[in-house]
Amino acid sequence: MSDMSTKVRQALDAAITAIGGAPRGGQIEMAEAVANALTDRHHLMVQAGTGTGKSLAYLIPPLVHGRKTLVATATLALQRQLIERDLPAIVPALEKVLGREISYAIYKGVGNYICLAKMNSEEPDPDGEMMLGISSLEKDAKRLHEWAAKPGVSGDRDDAPEVDRRVWAANSVSGRECVGADICAYGPQCFAAKAKGKAQTADIVVTNHTLLAIEIVDSHPILPDRDAVVLDEAHEFMDRATQAVSEELTSARVLRASAMARKFMPGRLADALHKAANGFHESMLDYGQSIRGDLGAQMRLDQIPQSLESPIRKVRESAQAITQFLSADDEIIDTDVLAERARVKGAVNEISTTAAIMLKLSDGFVLWYEPTFSTLHLAPLSVSDVLRENMLKQTPVIATSATLTVGNSFNALAKSLGFLVGDDLNTDFSDSELDPGNVKMVDVGSPFDFANQGVLYLPKHLPEPGRDGPSIEVLTELGELIDAAGGRTLALFSSWRGVEAADAHLRTVLAELPIKIFTQKRGDSVGPLVEKFAKDPTSILLGTLSLWQGVDVPGSSCILVAIDRIPFPRPDEPVMSARAAAADAAGGSGFMQVSLPRAALLLAQGTGRLIRSVQDRGVVAILDSRIITKRYGSVLLNSMPPLWRTSDKDVVRQSLQRLKEGL
């Protein structure tokens, strides 16, 4: 064992002792793989099942090596766990072992912090004006002001009192609208600047996928310099990167920018934007009406609809005239005026840039109209090239998750993240760059004994799913399984229609039983729902895609996870269907290269909600017979934890009843 390996093992032992844990084989294997990646400067993809303790396995090697590391996560829950639980618990022990101080920090986008300039502005902008006269919002605003004035507060939205999102919008700015701490009158007190300052010098910086993705795609530094990047929950990073670089144009955003411009610089230029904004608003409403009920038109658009092209061009031209005027006139010294002007310029420039990109629609992008909020969306077909250039060639990247393989292979996910695998390995790169093809792939397994802890129920007798939500046979089966389990069920659906149908059915058939039903509604935040479900041991929770990942309910509150159907992307999902069509056009298979990997990862994540600790026991029921009857079923099954499998309904109901009686 090398000297460095010995040090990593000593530090890991000290950290495990500090948290009262026990050494785990998978965790040691992962820590050594991370240490090797840092020493040899290569990339690493490591699949580590629930319970491995992967956060210690990726935090400790960089601290031992003295490498500044950026950890990017997809969920707020994991950021909090790292900053509030894991790091405070292990750092004192590691400082003793390593003989030096260790620092860590969290850094989020500017919009996650209160903007003191906006909060203390005499003149409310359009975000603030819409709150006036609504007493509940004024109360929220007062609570936020009082909190921000207390000494030592972070200004971070997650630490702030719970307020309506409109109140938060009126007291924060986006990164594009921020004037910067050097110019702003509130620069010395700025919450975002303080958080960034702390992060600049920290050994470990925790951030989110979105912020990292924006930095990579814009090739513009937002986050501190680092020697290595850890992507935790890495199976989500490509989607987050796609969302981060997607553009959207809405009437509300254009009208807001025009209202800000009129307030700050009344006159001919602002009037022209106001007129263009109203014209665009009317055209968007008319277009929405004209395609109502036409599902084809709500999918991908090959070009901007004719009726919208001229209104978008007018928005672009009038917005551009304002940004040019504001850029040319730079004799202002008053910092308050500078801050307000930066906000106006940021808001106007954002719509000008988005309109320009939409007007010159290039090949690698997907355009679509979303009718609910009357929005035009534009997303890149692929982000792997830009991830390769601006991330994988710069520093070692450690990508980890409980689910990184599809049918036992890392390749599908590796390609989407920009790694070079298979035929792509011959690509050239310069000596100063890291090789995106030099990636080690390791599966360290899981400490759980899945075959003895859980059953995978695969009913063959159910009809194949149709388009109209779950069949009555599926709903009946679900009701019977929940009855056998005495509640204690997380039921996952691939659509809102499924959630609503199940809710209506179960409220009738379970009415006589002491089982409480919690049902996710559109817009609900996941955290409070999951807490209620975990606290009430006989309750059930019904929900859609946001509950398939990151939900952690160990123990007797969840002994059954039911999945209504294989979560293939919907045919009207514009980005996925465009990616599948591109794969088909290149002579491949969109189904095998895009739809199946996506479904396999989601299914593995959903299945992973059941066994969360060594003590957990239970059943995962997949109520979609295609997993048994179709050839692709084996790929899906090989992507999931190796639970004991059966298609026998009686065996499963008896197992659930025994578990219920033993609790």
C-alpha positions in Angstrom: 0.0 0.0 0.0 1.4 3.4 -0.9 2.1 6.1 1.7 -0.9 8.1 0.3 -3.2 5.1 0.5 -2.2 4.6 4.1 -3.0 8.2 4.9 -6.4 8.0 3.2 -7.2 4.8 5.2 -6.1 6.4 8.5 -8.2 9.5 7.8 -11.2 7.4 6.8 -10.9 5.4 10.0 -10.8 8.6 12.1 -13.9 10.0 10.3 -15.8 6.7 10.7 -14.9 6.6 14.4 -16.1 10.3 14.8 -19.5 9.5 13.4 -19.8 6.2 15.3 -19.9 4.1 12.2 -18.2 0.9 11.1 -15.8 0.3 8.1 -17.5 -0.8 4.9 -15.8 -2.6 2.1 -17.5 -0.6 -0.7 -16.6 2.7 1.0 -12.9 1.7 1.3 -12.8 0.6 -2.3 -14.4 3.9 -3.4 -12.1 6.1 -1.3 -9.0 4.3 -2.8 -10.4 4.7 -6.4 -11.0 8.5 -5.7 -7.4 8.8 -4.2 -6.0 7.1 -7.4 -7.9 9.4 -9.7 -6.5 12.5 -7.9 -2.9 11.1 -7.8 -2.9 10.0 -11.5 -5.2 12.8 -12.7 -7.7 10.6 -14.4 -11.5 10.6 -14.4 -13.7 8.2 -12.4 -17.2 6.9 -12.6 -18.2 5.1 -9.5 -21.6 3.4 -8.9 -22.1 3.1 -5.1 -25.3 1.6 -3.8 -27.4 3.2 -1.0 -25.7 2.7 2.4 -22.1 2.7 1.0 -21.3 6.0 2.7 -20.1 7.6 -0.5 -19.9 11.2 0.8 -17.0 10.2 3.1 -15.4 8.2 0.3 -15.2 11.3 -1.9 -14.6 14.0 0.7 -11.6 12.4 2.5 -9.1 11.7 -0.3 -9.0 15.3 -1.6 -8.6 16.6 2.0 -5.7 14.2 2.5 -4.2 15.2 -0.9 -4.7 18.9 -0.1 -6.7 19.4 -3.3 -9.4 22.1 -3.5 -12.6 20.3 -4.5 -15.9 21.3 -5.8 -18.8 19.0 -4.9 -21.9 19.5 -7.1 -25.2 17.9 -6.1 -28.6 17.8 -7.7 -30.8 18.1 -4.6 -30.9 20.6 -1.8 -31.3 17.7 0.7 -27.8 16.4 -0.2 -26.2 19.8 0.0 -27.7 20.3 3.4 -26.6 16.8 4.5 -23.0 17.6 3.5 -22.8 21.0 5.0 -24.9 20.6 8.1 -24.2 16.9 9.0 -21.3 15.1 7.3 -18.6 17.8 7.2 -19.2 19.2 10.8 -19.1 15.6 12.1 -15.8 14.6 10.5 -13.7 17.8 10.2 -12.5 18.0 13.9 -11.2 14.4 13.7 -9.6 15.0 10.3 -7.9 18.2 11.5 -6.2 16.1 14.2 -5.0 13.4 11.8 -3.8 15.8 9.1 -2.5 18.4 11.5 -4.0 21.4 9.8 -7.2 23.4 9.6 -9.9 22.4 7.2 -12.5 24.8 5.8 -15.7 24.2 3.8 -18.4 26.4 2.4 -21.6 26.3 0.3 -22.1 28.5 -2.7 -25.3 29.0 -4.6 -26.4 31.3 -7.4 -27.0 35.1 -6.7 -30.8 34.6 -6.8 -30.6 32.4 -3.7 -29.5 35.4 -1.5 -31.4 38.5 -0.5 -30.3 41.5 -2.6 -29.9 44.4 -0.1 -29.9 47.0 -2.9 -33.2 45.9 -4.2 -34.7 45.3 -0.7 -33.7 48.9 0.4 -34.6 50.7 -2.8 -36.9 53.7 -2.4 -38.7 52.9 -5.6 -40.1 49.4 -6.0 -39.5 47.9 -9.4 -42.2 45.8 -11.2 -41.4 42.8 -9.0 -42.2 44.9 -5.9 -45.1 46.9 -7.2 -47.3 43.8 -7.8 -47.1 43.1 -4.0 -48.4 46.5 -2.9 -51.9 46.3 -1.3 -51.8 42.5 -0.8 -51.7 42.3 3.0 -50.4 38.7 3.3 -47.5 39.6 0.9 -46.7 42.8 2.8 -46.6 40.7 6.1 -44.2 38.3 4.4 -42.0 41.2 3.1 -41.9 42.7 6.7 -40.7 39.3 8.1 -38.0 39.0 5.5 -36.8 42.6 6.1 -36.6 42.0 9.9 -34.7 38.8 9.4 -32.2 40.4 6.9 -31.5 43.1 9.5 -30.4 40.7 12.2 -26.6 40.4 12.7 -24.9 37.3 11.4 -27.7 36.0 9.2 -26.7 34.3 5.9 -29.3 36.0 3.6 -29.7 32.5 2.1 -33.2 31.6 1.0 -33.0 28.2 2.7 -32.3 29.8 6.1 -34.8 32.7 5.7 -38.4 32.7 7.0 -40.8 30.9 4.6 -42.2 33.6 2.3 -44.3 33.7 -0.9 -42.2 33.3 -4.0 -43.3 36.7 -5.2 -41.9 38.3 -2.1 -38.6 36.6 -2.6 -38.5 37.7 -6.3 -39.1 41.3 -5.1 -36.0 41.1 -2.8 -33.5 39.2 -5.0 -31.9 39.5 -8.4 -30.8 37.0 -11.0 -27.1 36.7 -11.8 -27.6 38.6 -15.1 -29.2 41.6 -13.2 -26.6 41.8 -10.4 -24.4 44.9 -10.7 -21.5 43.3 -8.7 -20.3 44.0 -5.2 -17.5 46.4 -6.4 -20.0 48.9 -7.8 -23.0 48.3 -5.5 -23.6 50.6 -2.5 -24.4 47.5 -0.4 -21.3 45.6 -1.7 -19.5 45.4 1.7 -22.7 43.8 3.3 -23.7 41.8 0.3 -24.8 38.3 1.4 -23.9 36.6 -2.0 -20.5 38.3 -2.0 -19.8 37.1 1.5 -20.7 33.5 0.6 -18.6 33.7 -2.5 -15.6 35.1 -0.5 -15.8 32.3 2.0 -16.0 29.7 -0.8 -12.9 31.2 -2.6 -10.6 30.0 0.1 -12.4 26.8 1.3 -10.9 23.3 0.8 -14.3 21.8 0.0 -17.0 23.9 -1.8 -20.5 22.4 -2.1 -22.7 23.8 -4.9 -25.5 22.7 -7.2 -25.5 21.1 -10.6 -27.2 24.1 -12.2 -24.6 26.6 -11.2 -21.7 24.4 -12.3 -23.6 23.7 -15.6 -24.1 27.4 -16.3 -20.4 28.1 -15.7 -19.3 25.2 -18.0 -21.6 26.2 -20.8 -21.0 30.0 -20.6 -17.3 29.3 -20.1 -17.4 32.1 -17.6 -16.1 31.6 -14.0 -18.8 31.8 -11.3 -17.4 29.3 -8.9 -14.0 29.2 -7.2 -11.0 27.6 -8.8 -10.6 23.9 -8.0 -8.3 21.0 -8.5 -11.1 18.4 -8.8 -14.9 18.2 -9.3 -17.1 15.6 -7.7 -20.5 15.2 -9.4 -22.8 13.5 -6.8 -26.2 12.3 -8.1 -24.3 12.3 -11.4 -27.1 10.5 -13.3 -29.0 13.8 -13.2 -26.2 16.1 -14.3 -26.9 16.0 -18.1 -30.6 17.0 -17.5 -29.5 19.8 -15.2 -27.0 21.0 -17.7 -29.6 20.9 -20.5 -32.0 22.9 -18.3 -29.3 25.4 -17.3 -28.7 26.3 -21.0 -32.3 26.2 -22.2 -33.7 29.6 -23.1 -37.3 30.6 -22.6 -39.3 33.6 -23.9 -42.6 34.5 -22.1 -44.9 37.5 -22.3 -44.4 38.0 -18.5 -40.6 38.2 -18.8 -40.8 40.6 -21.8 -43.5 42.8 -20.2 -41.4 42.9 -16.9 -38.3 44.1 -18.8 -40.3 46.7 -20.6 -41.9 48.0 -17.4 -38.4 48.3 -15.8 -37.0 50.2 -18.8 -40.0 52.7 -18.8 -39.5 53.4 -15.1 -35.7 53.9 -15.4 -35.4 55.7 -18.7 -38.8 57.0 -19.9 -38.7 58.1 -23.6 -38.8 56.9 -27.1 -36.6 53.8 -26.7 -38.6 52.5 -23.7 -41.9 53.2 -25.4 -40.8 51.2 -28.5 -40.0 48.2 -26.2 -43.3 48.6 -24.4 -45.2 48.6 -27.7 -43.2 45.5 -28.9 -43.8 43.7 -25.6 -47.6 44.2 -25.8 -47.5 43.1 -29.5 -45.6 39.9 -28.5 -48.0 39.3 -25.6 -51.1 39.5 -27.9 -49.4 37.3 -30.6 -48.5 34.6 -28.0 -52.1 34.5 -26.7 -53.4 34.2 -30.3 -51.0 31.5 -31.1 -51.9 29.5 -28.0 -55.6 29.8 -28.9 -54.9 28.7 -32.5 -53.2 25.4 -31.5 -55.4 24.5 -28.5 -56.1 20.8 -28.6 -53.5 20.2 -31.4 -50.9 18.1 -29.6 -48.6 18.0 -32.6 -48.2 21.8 -32.5 -47.3 21.6 -28.8 -44.3 19.4 -29.5 -41.2 20.4 -31.5 -41.3 23.3 -33.9 -39.0 23.2 -36.9 -39.0 27.0 -37.0 -40.6 29.9 -35.2 -44.3 30.0 -36.1 -44.9 32.7 -38.8 -47.3 34.7 -36.7 -44.6 35.1 -33.9 -41.6 35.9 -36.0 -42.3 39.6 -36.6 -43.3 40.3 -32.9 -40.2 38.5 -31.7 -38.0 40.5 -34.1 -39.6 43.8 -32.8 -38.8 42.8 -29.2 -35.2 41.9 -30.2 -34.7 45.2 -32.1 -36.2 47.5 -29.4 -34.4 45.6 -26.6 -31.1 45.8 -28.4 -31.5 49.6 -28.9 -31.9 50.0 -25.1 -28.9 47.9 -24.2 -26.7 49.7 -26.8 -27.9 53.1 -25.3 -27.1 51.9 -21.7 -23.7 50.6 -22.7 -22.7 53.8 -24.5 -23.8 56.2 -21.7 -21.3 55.5 -18.9 -21.0 58.9 -17.1 -23.1 57.9 -14.1 -21.4 57.9 -10.7 -24.3 57.5 -8.3 -24.1 53.9 -7.1 -27.9 53.5 -6.5 -28.6 54.6 -10.1 -25.8 52.3 -11.3 -27.4 49.3 -9.5 -30.8 50.0 -10.9 -29.5 50.5 -14.3 -27.6 47.2 -14.1 -30.8 45.4 -13.3 -32.7 47.1 -16.2 -29.8 46.3 -18.6 -29.6 42.7 -17.3 -33.4 42.1 -17.7 -33.5 43.8 -21.2 -30.4 42.1 -22.4 -31.7 38.7 -21.4 -34.8 39.0 -23.6 -32.7 40.5 -26.4 -30.2 37.6 -26.3 -33.0 34.9 -26.1 -35.0 36.5 -29.0 -31.8 36.6 -31.1 -31.0 32.9 -30.5 -34.6 31.9 -31.3 -34.6 33.9 -34.5 -31.5 32.3 -35.9 -32.5 28.8 -34.9 -29.5 26.5 -35.5 -29.4 22.7 -36.1 -28.3 21.6 -32.6 -31.3 23.1 -30.9 -34.9 22.0 -30.1 -37.7 24.6 -30.1 -41.2 24.1 -28.7 -44.2 26.0 -27.4 -45.6 25.1 -24.0 -49.3 26.2 -23.7 -49.9 26.2 -19.9 -47.6 29.2 -19.3 -47.6 30.4 -22.9 -43.8 29.9 -23.3 -41.4 29.4 -26.1 -38.6 27.1 -25.1 -35.2 26.4 -26.8 -32.9 23.6 -25.6 -29.7 22.1 -26.9 -30.0 18.7 -28.5 -26.8 17.6 -26.7 -24.5 19.1 -24.0 -21.8 16.3 -24.0 -19.4 18.3 -26.3 -19.4 21.4 -24.2 -19.1 19.3 -21.0 -16.1 17.5 -22.5 -14.3 20.8 -23.6 -15.0 22.9 -20.5 -15.1 20.4 -17.7 -13.5 17.0 -18.6 -10.4 18.5 -20.2 -9.8 20.8 -17.2 -9.7 18.8 -13.9 -10.3 15.2 -12.8 -14.0 14.6 -12.5 -15.4 12.0 -10.1 -19.0 11.1 -11.1 -20.9 9.1 -8.6 -24.4 7.9 -7.9 -26.3 4.7 -6.8 -27.4 4.4 -10.5 -24.9 4.9 -13.2 -25.2 1.7 -15.2 -27.9 0.7 -17.8 -28.0 -3.1 -18.3 -24.6 -3.4 -16.4 -22.8 -0.9 -18.7 -21.6 2.6 -17.8 -21.4 3.6 -21.4 -24.8 5.3 -22.0 -24.2 7.7 -19.1 -20.5 8.2 -19.7 -21.3 9.4 -23.3 -24.0 11.8 -22.1 -21.5 13.4 -19.7 -18.9 13.8 -22.4 -16.5 11.0 -21.6 -15.0 9.3 -24.6 -15.8 5.6 -24.8 -15.7 2.9 -27.5 -15.3 4.3 -31.0 -14.8 7.9 -29.9 -11.4 7.2 -28.1 -9.2 8.4 -31.0 -10.1 12.1 -30.5 -7.0 14.4 -30.2 -6.4 16.7 -27.3 -3.5 18.9 -26.3 -0.8 18.0 -23.7 -2.1 20.6 -21.2 -5.6 19.0 -21.2 -6.8 16.0 -19.4 -7.8 13.1 -21.6 -11.7 12.7 -21.6 -11.2 9.0 -22.6 -9.0 8.2 -19.5 -11.9 7.3 -17.2 -12.0 4.4 -14.8 -15.4 2.8 -14.1 -16.0 1.0 -10.8 -19.1 -0.5 -9.2 -18.5 -0.9 -5.5 -21.8 -2.7 -4.9 -24.0 -2.1 -1.8 -23.8 -3.2 1.8 -27.4 -4.5 1.5 -28.4 -8.1 0.9 -31.1 -7.2 -1.6 -32.1 -10.8 -2.4 -32.9 -11.5 1.3 -34.2 -8.0 2.2 -36.6 -7.4 -0.6 -38.9 -8.9 -3.2 -39.4 -7.6 -6.8 -43.0 -8.4 -7.8 -43.5 -8.6 -11.6 -47.1 -9.4 -12.3 -47.5 -10.9 -15.8 -51.3 -11.1 -15.7 -51.9 -7.3 -16.0 -52.8 -5.7 -19.3 -50.1 -3.6 -21.0 -50.5 0.1 -20.1 -52.5 2.3 -22.6 -52.5 6.0 -23.1 -55.4 6.7 -20.7 -53.6 6.3 -17.3 -53.6 3.2 -15.2 -56.1 0.5 -16.1 -58.7 -0.6 -13.5 -56.8 -3.9 -13.2 -53.6 -2.1 -12.2 -55.6 0.1 -9.7 -57.3 -2.9 -8.2 -54.0 -4.7 -7.8 -52.5 -1.6 -6.2 -55.4 -1.4 -3.7 -55.0 -5.1 -2.7 -51.3 -4.7 -2.2 -51.7 -1.6 0.0 -54.4 -3.4 2.0 -51.9 -6.4 2.6 -49.2 -3.9 3.7 -51.5 -2.0 6.0 -50.6 1.3 4.2 -46.8 1.9 4.4 -46.7 2.4 0.6 -44.9 4.8 -1.7 -46.7 4.6 -5.0 -44.9 6.2 -8.0 -46.6 7.2 -11.2 -45.1 8.4 -14.5 -47.8 11.0 -15.0 -50.2 13.3 -13.1 -53.1 11.5 -14.7 -51.9 8.3 -13.0 -51.7 10.0 -9.6 -55.2 11.5 -10.0 -56.7 8.2 -11.1 -55.1 6.3 -8.2 -56.1 8.9 -5.7 -59.8 8.6 -6.8 -59.8 4.8 -6.8 -57.9 4.3 -3.5 -60.0 6.8 -1.5 -63.0 4.6 -2.4 -61.5 1.2 -1.8 -59.5 2.0 1.3 -62.3 4.2 2.9 -63.0 1.7 5.6 -59.4 1.1 6.6 -57.3 3.3 9.0 -54.9 4.3 6.1 -54.2 8.0 5.5 -53.6 9.0 1.9 -51.2 11.8 1.0 -51.3 12.8 -2.6 -48.8 15.1 -4.3 -50.4 18.0 -6.1 -48.8 20.0 -8.9 -46.3 22.5 -7.5 -46.1 20.8 -4.1 -42.6 20.8 -2.6 -41.5 17.2 -1.9 -39.9 17.7 1.6 -43.0 18.3 3.8 -45.0 15.6 2.0 -42.3 13.0 2.6 -42.0 14.1 6.3 -45.7 13.5 6.8 -45.6 10.1 5.1 -42.5 9.0 7.2 -44.2 10.2 10.5 -47.5 8.3 10.0 -46.5 4.6 9.8 -49.8 3.4 8.1 -50.0 6.1 5.6 -49.5 6.0 1.8 -47.9 8.6 -0.5 -48.9 8.9 -4.1 -46.7 11.0 -6.4 -45.1 11.6 -9.7 -41.5 12.0 -11.1 -40.0 14.2 -8.3 -40.6 11.4 -5.8 -38.8 8.8 -7.8 -35.4 10.1 -6.7 -33.9 11.3 -3.4 -36.7 10.2 -1.1 -35.2 8.5 1.9 -37.7 6.8 4.3 -36.0 3.9 6.1 -38.0 1.7 8.5 -41.6 0.6 8.8 -43.3 3.6 7.2 -42.4 2.2 3.7 -42.5 -1.6 3.1 -44.0 -1.4 -0.4 -42.9 0.7 -3.4 -45.4 0.4 -6.3 -44.6 1.7 -9.8 -47.4 2.0 -12.2 -45.5 1.7 -15.5 -42.0 1.7 -17.0 -41.1 5.5 -17.1 -40.3 5.8 -20.8 -40.1 9.5 -21.9 -43.5 10.7 -23.2 -43.6 11.0 -27.0 -44.5 14.7 -26.6 -41.4 15.4 -24.5 -39.6 17.7 -27.0 -35.9 17.2 -26.0 -36.1 13.5 -25.5 -38.0 12.9 -28.7 -35.6 15.1 -30.7 -32.6 13.2 -29.2 -34.2 9.9 -30.2 -35.0 11.2 -33.7 -31.3 12.3 -34.1 -30.1 8.9 -33.0 -32.4 7.2 -35.6 -31.3 9.6 -38.3 -27.6 8.8 -37.6 -28.4 5.1 -38.2 -28.7 4.1 -34.6 -31.7 3.4 -32.5 -33.4 6.3 -30.6 -35.3 3.7 -28.5 -32.1 1.8 -27.4 -29.8 4.9 -27.1 -32.2 7.5 -25.5 -35.5 6.2 -24.3 -34.4 2.9 -22.8 -31.4 4.2 -20.8 -33.6 7.0 -19.5 -36.3 4.6 -18.3 -33.7 2.2 -16.8 -32.1 4.9 -14.7 -35.5 6.2 -13.4 -36.7 2.7 -12.7 -33.5 1.9 -10.8 -33.9 5.1 -8.8 -37.6 4.4 -8.0 -36.8 0.8 -7.0 -34.0 2.2 -4.8 -36.6 3.9 -2.5 -37.4 0.6 -0.8 -34.2 -0.7 0.9 -32.6 2.3 2.7 -30.9 0.5 5.6 -29.6 -2.9 6.6 -32.8 -3.5 8.6 -35.3 -2.6 5.9 -37.5 -5.3 4.4 -40.2 -5.0 1.7 -41.6 -5.4 -1.8 -41.2 -3.4 -5.0 -44.1 -4.0 -7.4 -43.8 -3.0 -11.0 -47.3 -3.1 -12.4 -46.3 -3.1 -16.0 -46.2 -6.5 -17.7 -43.9 -5.3 -20.5 -40.9 -5.8 -18.2 -41.5 -9.5 -18.4 -43.0 -9.9 -21.9 -40.7 -7.6 -24.0 -37.2 -8.3 -25.0 -35.9 -5.0 -23.6 -37.2 -6.1 -20.1 -33.9 -7.8 -19.3 -32.0 -4.5 -19.8 -34.3 -2.8 -17.3 -34.1 -5.7 -14.8 -30.3 -5.7 -15.0 -30.2 -2.0 -14.1 -32.0 -2.6 -10.8 -30.9 -3.8 -7.4 -30.9 -7.7 -7.3 -34.1 -8.2 -5.3 -35.6 -11.7 -5.2 -38.1 -11.9 -8.1 -41.5 -13.4 -8.4 -44.7 -13.1 -10.4 -46.8 -14.9 -7.8 -49.4 -12.6 -6.3 -50.2 -14.8 -3.3 -46.6 -15.1 -2.3 -46.2 -11.3 -2.4 -49.4 -10.6 -0.4 -48.4 -13.1 2.2 -44.9 -11.5 2.5 -46.5 -8.1 3.0 -49.0 -9.4 5.6 -46.2 -11.1 7.5 -44.1 -7.9 7.5 -47.1 -5.9 8.6 -47.8 -8.3 11.5 -44.1 -8.3 12.6 -44.0 -4.5 13.0 
